[in-house]
Amino acid sequence: MTSKGIARFFTVLLSETYECSVKFVEICQWQLTSAKMYFKTQSIKAELKKKMKYAVSYQEWKSYADRYDHLRDVRIWKETHQTSLYDWEYIKNLTQALKEAKEKHDIKKIMLLIRSNCVRNLANILNPALYTKSYVGTKSLIEEFQREVIFSIEF
């Protein structure tokens, strides 16, 4: 190997080593930032739980609980209908049927749907596991169904 070849070899080696070092530093900075965010989030969660414990009104407690759920990103769980914890397809279809009957002003259909379906633990919507993920509320489909039943009764 000539001196030019050796020089070229070391130039390439050093430049690739430099690029790897830069990437390593970037990865370390990202990990450090992630760790800082994690610990900051943990301390905020602990503070919110403490505030929830000593809240003097439901509204105050609920505002802290909403923020706590937001930090835990419970929204994704709430918006995902598919689960084996309850019969989500039945609830979805029933909610849709109530909406359609209301739009058509079909009072008899609304009464039939409410009388035949408003029973305790319909489609397992009272499953305790559905009420342990979030401090405020449960699956959005269940909440939508409950609102639709109330609107239909008031209709």
Secondary structure, 3 states (H helix, E strand, C coil): CCHHHHHHHHHHHHHHHHHHHHHHHHHHHHHHHHHHHHHHHHHHHHHHHHHHHCCCCHHHHHHHHHHHHHHCCCHHHHHCCCCCCCCHHHHHHHHHHHHHHHHCCCHHHHHHHHHHHCCCCHHHCCCHHHHCCCCCCCCHHHHHHHHHHHHHHHC
